[in-house]
Amino acid sequence: MTVMIQNIEESLSVSYVSSVVAKSGASFDITSKDYGVDVSVRRVDRFNGKLMDMGVSFDCQLKATTNWAAEEEAIVYDLEVDTYNKLVYRHQNSSIPCLLVLLCLPKEEDDWLNISEEEIILRKCSYYFYLDGAPTKNKNTVRIRIPRTNVFSPDAVIKLIEKVRLGEIA
């Protein structure tokens, strides 16, 4: 895979998450340094007629790929060991949850994005996954199964923020 393709995939992933978070009414920030977190999502609400950051957030590690498979109830993806272990370590040592958000792109690059005067279509979708297991001793990848119900959507963002607020995801 060329660097150009990787950059396109990464940019599409950021665009997808940015659009979804915007539609949910939350705030979206791209992190300035890549220390295992690509974006932060924060709850925003109104106070005295003005928008206010409510101090409830979760972070995301974004991935985009054409190398995924759909099972009846899960999306199957081989995650790099380094990324897997960083997310597990983060879970064990942080008060802010960090989700893996995987953009599943079609195999054919020409099918990724279609634009007309009427619409913009970014094909397939992103799924979120919270890794809370043990580190792996695998050498290259770890196969994960993301429930197909974990579509990263505006409703999912709202529900995830509420779960973080209630301490159900930590």
C-alpha positions as CSV (number, residue, x, y, z in Angstrom):
1,M,0.0,0.0,0.0
2,T,1.3,3.4,-0.9
3,V,1.7,6.2,1.5
4,M,-0.8,8.1,-0.6
5,I,-3.5,5.5,-0.1
6,Q,-2.8,5.5,3.7
7,N,-3.2,9.3,3.8
8,I,-6.5,9.1,1.9
9,E,-7.8,6.4,4.3
10,E,-6.8,8.4,7.3
11,S,-8.4,11.6,6.0
12,L,-11.6,9.8,5.2
13,S,-11.7,8.3,8.7
14,V,-11.2,11.7,10.3
15,S,-13.9,13.2,8.0
16,Y,-16.4,10.4,8.9
17,V,-15.9,10.8,12.6
18,S,-15.9,14.6,12.4
19,S,-19.2,14.5,10.6
20,V,-20.8,12.1,12.9
21,V,-19.7,13.9,16.0
22,A,-20.9,17.3,14.6
23,K,-24.3,15.8,13.9
24,S,-24.5,14.5,17.5
25,G,-24.0,18.0,18.9
26,A,-20.8,17.1,20.6
27,S,-17.4,18.7,20.2
28,F,-14.6,17.1,18.1
29,D,-10.9,17.9,18.4
30,I,-8.0,16.4,16.5
31,T,-5.0,15.8,18.7
32,S,-1.9,17.6,17.7
33,K,0.6,14.8,18.5
34,D,0.0,11.1,17.7
35,Y,0.5,9.4,21.1
36,G,-2.1,6.7,20.4
37,V,-5.1,9.1,20.3
38,D,-6.3,10.7,17.1
39,V,-9.4,12.6,18.2
40,S,-11.2,13.6,21.4
41,V,-15.0,13.8,21.6
42,R,-16.5,16.1,24.3
43,R,-20.0,16.7,25.5
44,V,-21.3,20.2,24.9
45,D,-24.5,21.6,26.5
46,R,-26.1,25.0,26.9
47,F,-25.6,27.1,30.1
48,N,-27.2,30.6,30.3
49,G,-27.8,30.5,26.6
50,K,-24.2,29.8,25.7
51,L,-22.4,26.5,24.7
52,M,-20.3,25.0,27.4
53,D,-17.9,22.1,27.5
54,M,-19.3,19.7,30.1
55,G,-16.1,17.9,31.0
56,V,-17.3,14.5,29.7
57,S,-15.1,13.0,27.0
58,F,-13.8,10.0,25.3
59,D,-10.9,9.6,22.9
60,C,-10.6,7.7,19.7
61,Q,-7.8,5.8,17.9
62,L,-8.9,5.9,14.2
63,K,-8.2,3.2,11.7
64,A,-9.4,2.8,8.1
65,T,-9.0,-0.3,6.0
66,T,-10.2,-2.4,3.1
67,N,-9.0,-5.5,5.0
68,W,-12.0,-6.4,7.0
69,A,-14.7,-9.1,6.8
70,A,-18.3,-9.2,7.8
71,E,-19.7,-12.1,9.8
72,E,-23.4,-12.3,10.7
73,E,-22.9,-10.4,14.0
74,A,-19.4,-9.0,13.8
75,I,-16.9,-7.1,11.7
76,V,-13.6,-9.0,11.8
77,Y,-10.4,-7.1,11.7
78,D,-6.7,-8.0,12.3
79,L,-5.5,-5.1,14.5
80,E,-1.7,-4.4,14.7
81,V,-0.3,-5.7,18.0
82,D,1.2,-2.4,18.9
83,T,-2.1,-0.6,18.6
84,Y,-4.0,-3.4,20.5
85,N,-1.5,-3.3,23.4
86,K,-1.6,0.5,23.6
87,L,-5.4,0.5,23.8
88,V,-5.4,-2.2,26.5
89,Y,-2.7,-0.3,28.4
90,R,-4.6,2.9,28.0
91,H,-7.7,1.2,29.4
92,Q,-5.8,0.1,32.5
93,N,-4.1,3.4,33.2
94,S,-6.4,6.3,32.2
95,S,-9.5,7.9,33.5
96,I,-10.6,8.8,29.9
97,P,-11.8,5.9,27.7
98,C,-10.2,5.5,24.3
99,L,-12.2,3.7,21.6
100,L,-11.0,2.1,18.5
101,V,-13.0,3.5,15.6
102,L,-12.6,1.4,12.4
103,L,-13.7,2.8,9.0
104,C,-14.5,-0.2,6.8
105,L,-13.9,0.8,3.2
106,P,-14.9,-1.1,0.1
107,K,-12.2,-3.1,-1.6
108,E,-12.3,-0.8,-4.7
109,E,-10.9,2.6,-4.1
110,D,-13.2,4.1,-6.7
111,D,-16.2,3.1,-4.5
112,W,-14.9,4.9,-1.4
113,L,-16.3,8.3,-2.1
114,N,-18.9,9.6,-4.6
115,I,-19.9,13.2,-4.9
116,S,-22.7,14.9,-6.8
117,E,-24.6,18.2,-6.5
118,E,-27.2,16.4,-4.4
119,E,-25.1,14.3,-2.0
120,I,-21.7,13.1,-0.8
121,I,-21.5,9.3,-0.2
122,L,-18.7,7.8,1.9
123,R,-19.0,4.1,1.6
124,K,-19.3,1.7,4.2
125,C,-19.2,2.9,7.8
126,S,-17.2,3.1,11.0
127,Y,-17.6,0.8,14.0
128,Y,-16.4,1.5,17.5
129,F,-14.8,-1.0,19.9
130,Y,-13.6,-0.7,23.5
131,L,-10.6,-2.9,24.2
132,D,-10.5,-3.9,27.9
133,G,-8.7,-7.3,27.8
134,A,-5.1,-8.3,28.6
135,P,-2.1,-7.4,26.5
136,T,-1.2,-9.9,23.8
137,K,2.0,-11.7,23.1
138,N,1.2,-12.1,19.4
139,K,3.9,-10.8,17.1
140,N,2.0,-9.0,14.3
141,T,-1.8,-8.8,14.7
142,V,-4.7,-9.6,17.0
143,R,-8.0,-10.7,15.4
144,I,-10.9,-8.7,16.9
145,R,-14.6,-9.0,16.3
146,I,-16.5,-5.8,16.6
147,P,-20.3,-6.2,17.1
148,R,-22.1,-4.9,14.0
149,T,-24.4,-3.1,16.3
150,N,-21.5,-0.8,17.2
151,V,-21.9,1.5,14.2
152,F,-20.3,4.9,15.0
153,S,-23.4,7.1,14.5
154,P,-24.6,10.3,16.0
155,D,-26.9,8.3,18.3
156,A,-24.0,6.1,19.3
157,V,-21.9,9.2,20.2
158,I,-24.7,10.5,22.5
159,K,-25.0,7.1,24.2
160,L,-21.3,6.7,24.6
161,I,-21.0,10.2,26.2
162,E,-23.8,9.3,28.6
163,K,-22.1,6.0,29.5
164,V,-18.8,7.8,30.2
165,R,-20.7,10.4,32.3
166,L,-22.3,7.6,34.3
167,G,-19.0,5.7,34.8
168,E,-20.2,2.8,32.7
169,I,-17.2,3.1,30.4
170,A,-14.0,4.0,32.2
